[in-house]
Amino acid sequence: MKRIGNLYHEICSLENLQLADSRARKGKSWQPAIKRHDENRETNIEALHTMLTNKTYTTSEYTIFTIHDPKEREIYRLPYYPDRIVHHAVMNVLENLFVSMFTADSYSCIKGKGVHAAGEAVKRALKDADGTLYCLKLDVKKFYPSIDHVVLKGLLRRKIKDNDLLWLLDEIIDSAKGLPIGNYLSQYLANFYLTGFDHWIKEVKGVKYYFRYADDLVILGNDKSQLHGLLREIRQYMADRLHLIIKDNYQIFPVEARGIDFVGYRFFHTHTLVRKRIKRTFARMLRKKRSAASVASYIGWLGHADCRHLTKKLLRENI
């Protein structure tokens, strides 16, 4: 594997930090933290350039809060300056490198490969009805908090040979246990953490129909016993190489019996339904007379499923 070097100076450059500042604030310029930063914007960027050049930058203290959406998760938030700007500065340079390593079957945090792209890929696979009789569905137990720093750093060193950049990545990685949900950089590092597994599934195990959105995995096949055997190998791979544990709530089932619950939809060979929770949320939003933009967003979501009559019914009853 070719290792990449000489990237740190690009990340530290004033031009890249200015670009990172512009991208980090997109749609958020009203926030008080950004307004405070703007009072001394040029001076702050120059100071950040000096911190990175002299390697005196350290990650700020996190603000931690809990959300229920729908399950309970701890969210970590860093100050806008300097930390969120630093994360964008890193990704301005590293995004193409990360994406070049991802397989075509991994989704989430990749431009053009969100939930709808994942859903369309599942639909295409299900056109092969004979080859997709059964589904293996599984996910990782406490994925983000369980990511092993030693393993992650080792994987990064197999791809990156720039010691200054590795210092910065190590500093960010070691700022919290696992990978903190809420960090811009975390979603890319989490995807990178499973990239070797993706290649193993596709290239070593020869799995044709495989889809991963973050740590939610769907594998389709025509032999139930083979999927059980593959599950045992996946458990072993995850435990031995990544120090991750597969949840005990894994499922192996006939697709036609219940459909595949994935990325907000339920997929069958002949049709696609929207998940009940999304339908209920949309109905509640309509009753509360939320903005036209919010309504349009949900109509677009339902438009990727066979829900034309459902959409008309909800709109007729609540508008």
C-alpha positions, 0 to 999 in steps of 0.5 A: 500500500502506497503511503502518503506524505507532505500533507501537513504544510497544506493543512497549516497554510493560511489559505486552507485555514481561511477556506476551512473557516468558510466551510465550517460556518456554512449555514451557521454564521448566526451562531454567537461563537462565530460572531465572536470569532469574526470580531478578530477573524484575521488575527485568529486565523493567523494565530491558529496558523502559528499554533499548527506550525509550531505544533502547540495546538491542543484540542479544547474542552468538550461540551457533552450533552445527551440526545434521544433520537430515537436512542440515547447518545452522548454528543460532544461539541467543540468550540468553533474556534479553533477546533471546528476550523482545524477539523475542516482544515484537515478534511479539506486535504484528507477527504479525497484520500479517505474517499479513495479508500472506501469501497462502493458499498460504504455510505454515510459522510460521503458526498453523494452517498447518503441514505437515499443512495444506500436505499437505491443500491439495496433496491437494485440488488433486490431485482436479483430475487433469487440471489437475495432470498435471505438477509443478514442484518447486524450492527456494532455494539457502541461503535463510536465509543468502542473504537480502539485508539491504538488500532486506529492509529496503526491503520492511519500509519499504514496509509500516511507517513507524514509525522506532523500530520500523524501528530495532529491526528493523534492529538485529536483522536486522544482528546476523548474516548473512542471517537466522539459523536459530533466531531466533524472528523469523527465520521470520516475516521469511523468510516476509515476504521471499517474500510479494511473490513469492507474490502475483506467482505468484498474481496476475500469473502466474495460477498456480492450484496453488501451495504454498510451505513456507518455501523449498520450492515446488511448482507444479502444471499441465497443460502441461510446457512452460508450467512450464519457461517459468514456471521461467525467469521465477521464476529471473529474479524471484528474482535481480533482486528478491530476490538469491536463486538457485534450486537446480539440482536443480529437477524438472519431472515427471509426478505419476503417475510418481513422486509429489510429495515435499513436507512429509514425504509423497509425494502421488499423485492417488489416494493419499498415502504417508509419506516413507521417512525418516520411516518409518525414524525411526519404526521406530528410535524404536519399537525404542528404546522411546521415550515414549508421547507420541513414539509418538503423534506419529508415529502422528498423522503417519502418520494423514495418509497412506494408511498404516494397514497400515504403522502396524499392521505397525510397531507389531506388530513393535516393541511 
